Amino acid sequence: MQYFTADLHLAHPKLAALRGFDSVDAHDASVMAPLYQLDPEEDVLWVLGDICSGGVASMTAALELLSSVHVPMHCVVGNHDPVHPMYRGAQRHFAAYAAVFASVQQTARTKVGNTGVLLSHFPYPGTPDRLSGRDFAQYQLPNLGMWLIHGHTHSAERRSGKRSVCVSLEAWDLRPASESELAAVQ
């Protein structure tokens, strides 16, 4: 089964505190625990960006933690990932991400049930989002009618628009959303 998550923000003191944790270690252990429960024989995990706080040290720590997950993982990069093409020199970090993830890309496409979906870190333009705006507009996919699964917003709301679903950890009780759960939200 496919699972989807976003905005892990491992090794990120500010997000750990905002999520109510006393330490980064406690936050990271809580975020990682559900990932260890996935079945390496049957499951695939899509991480839709922001594995870390954005710095190279945070990236290295996050990739080290994620390398201990035993399911195939794919990364759709976000604005806090140093490998995102919005950053000059992003290509320098590609090998580090590729050592942990089966694929690393800016956007992707898959199926949830029988429905084709797009995957991006960013929501569609026009989605109410205090974090988007001009800085990320060039990285948002145009809404041409396909379902979009995304992160970025840190919203507790799972539905983010007429044809879009947010998989930020805040929307799914700090755990990945399963393909069947997303099909039920559509």
Steps between C-alpha positions, in 0.01 A plus 500: 500500500615855433535746787541876474642756741654847498670751723694259719736782605743262669784667692296821510484659849236763414254248351561255785398773746201610289380140498520490880818297551754578769793399280597434141581139592148443638346660190711299261430172682126572481515583129712195419305240704212461248749469214660198667156334510471492120547158337812485279345216299179683410522873570646803322541842659475831316653790695369824352773732614656675795687215663708750700535865604688600188863505609760247393552371856124451542482332158781261593333409831160450331645283224683290758174439690306426181766255381390272785149464352471170316226571246563640153471879522459773240563869566318789339712787625376803691617851577696391810690231309843629390466282186195696374583676171403838651844497664820582316724196525213263581660233281783465755253328735339266249732204568425517875123487435538232230686279749184491718211537256415282198415821313545873561290739295324835503156352417367152430194311389348178633161338553290489814257219437399546137553876503809666359644759739775758490749528784665826599625662815301813418119534481325625191510877446211670675490250785469692826855472630684740724832352382472527120493819302734645245810319625361159407256581218740383230520159667126441537328277246211656308160365594384330182251274675711208628504409865805635683660357812730753666660624820641842591200653674533329839123516510295276726244484217537201270305647209671811369284567200247357263745241364792503740606329821768610748721232655694728736557317827265743676205370293568133576593490870876492429479190280487420127164476325426171327381473144163369621459796739574743218252324273234551767581874520468551123 
